[in-house]
Amino acid sequence: MSSTPRTATKSSRKSTVAPKTKPPARAKGAKASKGDGKEALWARVEAVRMAQLQEGNFDCFATANAGHCDQDGCLYRSDCLSFAKKMA
């Protein structure tokens, strides 16, 4: 019994799947647009400030611009200091 190689046949159907395209890249050194994360940072800041007020504390999250915070018992202190650097 001899085996004969099978030949590949091309399908006459064309693919209906659109090719994937990449979003346009920003030019090197270009500034980020508004939607590149600052809005998410501000949303987090506002949410924490509202929580601070509801807990009866100062609504001072991310205001430690000089890197100093005297609220040692604050649950958000470590996040606050890092957000303050990002927001400056």
C-alpha positions in Angstrom: 0.0 0.0 0.0 1.7 3.1 -1.2 0.8 6.5 0.4 0.5 9.4 -1.9 1.1 12.9 -0.5 -1.9 15.0 -0.1 -1.9 18.4 -1.7 -3.3 21.4 0.0 -6.2 23.1 -1.6 -7.0 26.7 -1.3 -10.4 27.7 -0.1 -12.4 30.0 -2.3 -13.8 31.8 0.8 -12.3 35.1 1.8 -11.7 35.9 5.4 -14.3 38.3 6.9 -12.2 39.1 9.9 -10.9 42.7 9.8 -7.2 43.0 10.3 -6.1 44.2 13.8 -4.8 47.7 13.8 -2.8 49.5 16.5 -3.8 52.9 17.9 -1.6 55.6 16.7 1.5 56.0 18.9 2.4 59.3 20.5 5.4 61.1 19.1 8.4 60.9 21.4 8.4 63.8 23.8 4.7 64.5 23.2 2.6 65.5 26.2 -0.1 63.2 27.5 -3.7 64.1 26.8 -6.3 64.6 29.5 -7.4 61.0 29.4 -4.0 59.5 30.2 -4.5 58.9 33.9 -4.8 62.3 35.6 -8.6 62.0 35.7 -8.4 58.6 37.4 -6.0 60.1 40.0 -8.4 62.9 40.7 -11.3 60.5 41.0 -9.4 58.6 43.6 -8.4 61.7 45.5 -12.0 63.0 45.6 -13.3 59.5 46.7 -10.8 59.4 49.6 -11.5 63.0 50.6 -15.2 62.2 50.8 -14.4 59.1 53.0 -12.3 61.3 55.2 -15.1 63.7 55.8 -17.6 60.9 56.5 -15.1 59.5 59.1 -15.0 63.0 60.8 -11.4 63.7 59.7 -9.9 66.5 57.6 -10.3 66.1 53.9 -6.7 66.6 53.2 -5.8 63.6 51.0 -2.9 64.3 48.5 -2.3 67.8 49.9 1.0 67.1 51.5 3.0 68.9 48.7 6.1 69.3 50.9 6.1 65.6 51.8 5.0 66.3 55.4 1.9 65.1 57.0 1.0 65.4 60.7 -1.9 63.0 60.6 0.0 60.0 61.9 -3.2 57.9 62.6 -4.7 58.4 59.1 -5.5 55.2 57.3 -4.6 56.8 53.9 -1.3 58.4 55.0 1.1 56.3 52.8 -1.2 56.6 49.7 -1.6 60.3 50.5 2.1 61.0 50.3 2.6 59.1 47.1 -0.5 60.8 45.4 0.7 64.2 46.5 4.0 63.6 44.6 2.0 62.5 41.5 -0.4 65.5 41.6 2.3 68.1 42.0 
